[in-house]
């Protein structure tokens, strides 16, 4: 730090011995040692304060960067949401127009006599037994029973079953 060699330290020691004397020299050396220790602690504290401030400033810039990226992400999401909402509104308007167009009463023109006769001919060709059999299928008043429960199958949508505890004895 001060670039002091051994010969220079020896010279300082001899001068201190002459100036303070052999009785006062140990007390002066202790005092100088304490002062040097305090100075080193003070320098270490200053270094740690400076490094903390640098870290704090780095953290502030990091926080600012994160906030800026969050703002840009939020703006991007808002733009996407507005575009989606506009597209959805346009689609809803188109569907609404289609529904209105389909909901308008349709005036049905009577079939021409040639088509009416063709339908009557087709109906005459269908046997009455087929019509009766099909009407019996739909006319049965008995509800169909639910399928039998198979205990070997897992119930995926029911309540969870408590695990069986096995006691070793």
Secondary structure by P-SEA (a helix, b strand, c coil): cccccaaaaaaaaaaaaaaccccaaaaaaaaaaaaaaaaaaaaaaaaaaaaaaaaaaaaaaaaaaaaaaaaaaaaaaaaaaaaaaaaaaaaaaaaaaaaaaaacccccccccaaaaaaaaaaaaaccaaaaaaaaaaaaccccccccccccccccccccccccbbbbcc
